[in-house]
Amino acid sequence: MPRTVYYTAVTLDGFIADPNDSLEWLLRQTEEQPDDGFFEGVGAIVMGSTTYEWLLRNLDGPWPYTVPTWVMTHRNSALPENGEDGKKPDIRFAQGPVADHYVEMCTATGDHDLWVMGGGDLAGQFADEGFLDEIITYTAPVVLGKGRPLLPRRLDLELIEAGYSGPFVIARHRVIGPLLEDG
Ligand SMILES: NC(=O)c1ccc[n+]([C@@H]2O[C@H](COP(=O)([O-])OP(=O)(O)OC[C@H]3O[C@@H](n4cnc5c(N)ncnc54)[C@H](OP(=O)(O)O)[C@@H]3O)[C@@H](O)[C@H]2O)c1
């Protein structure tokens, strides 16, 4: 069974982008991609349309992902012309409940991980269905005060790994389920 993992960078105060969808706070931290083996284990990706459009605007070359990628959207978005391998990128637009697409996404991973790239509410939609297995965060040493939230839900988590890389604190959490609260 593939794992469904929300893997993202985040500020110390819990934002994945500033209020204008800028990631300048992240891009100034490091030019390097993390070398943690996560990307090699990814078999499919899912993201929301704001994230997709940010990627399209900031692409510095061809589409970087070779695995099937779902974009959840109600919009008619553009498609990048080609991927790093010279082939047409496998980008699939979908809408509606994530449960309607989850089996197809998992099948497409070929038993690898499904990477929920973001945003936060999309990760929440997977959590609402009990599909989200893990959250891996790279916390940057910056606070923004406001912005796009990491995961606007109330969930109970278990810390299963922690460390750091350069300026980032890395944490891997297992999603236990909805936060059980008194009253
Ligand atoms: N720090 C990081 O590493 C990191 C990672 C990922 C993203 N980001 C950034 O964080 C911000 C996230 O933006 P965001 O919170 O607006 O989230 P988003 O998930 O990227 O986009 C949200 C939009 O996706 C569409 N959508 C979501 N679920 C859908 C569904 N089930 N069916 C159909 N459409 C659906 C809706 O737009 P429409 O219906 O209008 O299409 C919704 O408004 C972006 O700026 C992104 O670049 C940062």
The ligand as an SDF file (V2000), in Angstrom:
LIG
                    3D

 48 52  0  0  0  0  0  0  0  0999 V2000
    6.1330   25.8070    1.3300 N   0  0  0  0  0  0  0  0  0  0  0  0
    6.0100   24.8740    0.4030 C   0  0  0  0  0  0  0  0  0  0  0  0
    6.8660   23.9810    0.2520 O   0  0  0  0  0  0  0  0  0  0  0  0
    4.7620   24.8710   -0.4300 C   0  0  0  0  0  0  0  0  0  0  0  0
    4.2410   23.6720   -0.8860 C   0  0  0  0  0  0  0  0  0  0  0  0
    3.0730   23.7030   -1.6330 C   0  0  0  0  0  0  0  0  0  0  0  0
    2.4490   24.9130   -1.9100 C   0  0  0  0  0  0  0  0  0  0  0  0
    3.0030   26.0590   -1.4650 N   0  0  0  0  0  0  0  0  0  0  0  0
    2.3700   27.3550   -1.7230 C   0  0  0  0  0  0  0  0  0  0  0  0
    1.3010   27.4900   -0.8090 O   0  0  0  0  0  0  0  0  0  0  0  0
    0.2080   28.1570   -1.4140 C   0  0  0  0  0  0  0  0  0  0  0  0
   -0.9770   27.2010   -1.3200 C   0  0  0  0  0  0  0  0  0  0  0  0
   -2.0660   27.8130   -1.8390 O   0  0  0  0  0  0  0  0  0  0  0  0
   -3.5370   27.3550   -1.4170 P   0  0  0  0  0  0  0  0  0  0  0  0
   -3.6250   27.2180    0.0350 O   0  0  0  0  0  0  0  0  0  0  0  0
   -4.4480   28.2890   -2.1420 O   0  0  0  0  0  0  0  0  0  0  0  0
   -3.7080   25.8960   -1.9540 O   0  0  0  0  0  0  0  0  0  0  0  0
   -3.7410   25.0100   -3.2780 P   0  0  0  0  0  0  0  0  0  0  0  0
   -4.1670   23.6970   -2.7570 O   0  0  0  0  0  0  0  0  0  0  0  0
   -2.4710   25.0710   -4.0290 O   0  0  0  0  0  0  0  0  0  0  0  0
   -4.8750   25.6220   -4.2200 O   0  0  0  0  0  0  0  0  0  0  0  0
   -6.1770   25.7340   -3.7540 C   0  0  0  0  0  0  0  0  0  0  0  0
   -7.1320   25.7000   -4.9270 C   0  0  0  0  0  0  0  0  0  0  0  0
   -7.1020   24.4070   -5.5530 O   0  0  0  0  0  0  0  0  0  0  0  0
   -8.4040   24.0960   -6.0430 C   0  0  0  0  0  0  0  0  0  0  0  0
   -8.8650   22.8950   -5.3570 N   0  0  0  0  0  0  0  0  0  0  0  0
   -8.4770   22.4070   -4.1410 C   0  0  0  0  0  0  0  0  0  0  0  0
   -9.1310   21.2710   -3.8540 N   0  0  0  0  0  0  0  0  0  0  0  0
   -9.9420   21.0200   -4.8980 C   0  0  0  0  0  0  0  0  0  0  0  0
  -10.8720   19.9860   -5.1940 C   0  0  0  0  0  0  0  0  0  0  0  0
  -11.0790   18.9750   -4.3330 N   0  0  0  0  0  0  0  0  0  0  0  0
  -11.5300   20.0300   -6.3680 N   0  0  0  0  0  0  0  0  0  0  0  0
  -11.3120   21.0500   -7.2390 C   0  0  0  0  0  0  0  0  0  0  0  0
  -10.4510   22.0660   -7.0130 N   0  0  0  0  0  0  0  0  0  0  0  0
   -9.7830   22.0460   -5.8510 C   0  0  0  0  0  0  0  0  0  0  0  0
   -9.2810   25.3010   -5.7320 C   0  0  0  0  0  0  0  0  0  0  0  0
   -9.1310   26.2660   -6.7680 O   0  0  0  0  0  0  0  0  0  0  0  0
   -9.9650   26.3650   -8.1400 P   0  0  0  0  0  0  0  0  0  0  0  0
  -11.2670   25.6650   -7.9070 O   0  0  0  0  0  0  0  0  0  0  0  0
  -10.1000   27.7980   -8.3960 O   0  0  0  0  0  0  0  0  0  0  0  0
   -9.1170   25.6900   -9.1590 O   0  0  0  0  0  0  0  0  0  0  0  0
   -8.5780   25.9080   -4.5190 C   0  0  0  0  0  0  0  0  0  0  0  0
   -8.8700   27.2720   -4.3580 O   0  0  0  0  0  0  0  0  0  0  0  0
    0.6280   28.4680   -2.8440 C   0  0  0  0  0  0  0  0  0  0  0  0
    1.1510   29.7670   -2.8950 O   0  0  0  0  0  0  0  0  0  0  0  0
    1.7480   27.4900   -3.1080 C   0  0  0  0  0  0  0  0  0  0  0  0
    2.6960   27.9560   -4.0400 O   0  0  0  0  0  0  0  0  0  0  0  0
    4.1180   26.0600   -0.7040 C   0  0  0  0  0  0  0  0  0  0  0  0
  1  2  1  0
  2  3  2  0
  2  4  1  0
  4  5  1  0
  4 48  2  0
  5  6  2  0
  6  7  1  0
  7  8  2  0
  8  9  1  0
  8 48  1  0
  9 10  1  0
  9 46  1  0
 10 11  1  0
 11 12  1  0
 11 44  1  0
 12 13  1  0
 13 14  1  0
 14 15  2  0
 14 16  1  0
 14 17  1  0
 17 18  1  0
 18 19  2  0
 18 20  1  0
 18 21  1  0
 21 22  1  0
 22 23  1  0
 23 24  1  0
 23 42  1  0
 24 25  1  0
 25 26  1  0
 25 36  1  0
 26 27  1  0
 26 35  1  0
 27 28  2  0
 28 29  1  0
 29 30  1  0
 29 35  2  0
 30 31  1  0
 30 32  2  0
 32 33  1  0
 33 34  2  0
 34 35  1  0
 36 37  1  0
 36 42  1  0
 37 38  1  0
 38 39  2  0
 38 40  1  0
 38 41  1  0
 42 43  1  0
 44 45  1  0
 44 46  1  0
 46 47  1  0
M  CHG  2   8   1  16  -1
M  END
$$$$
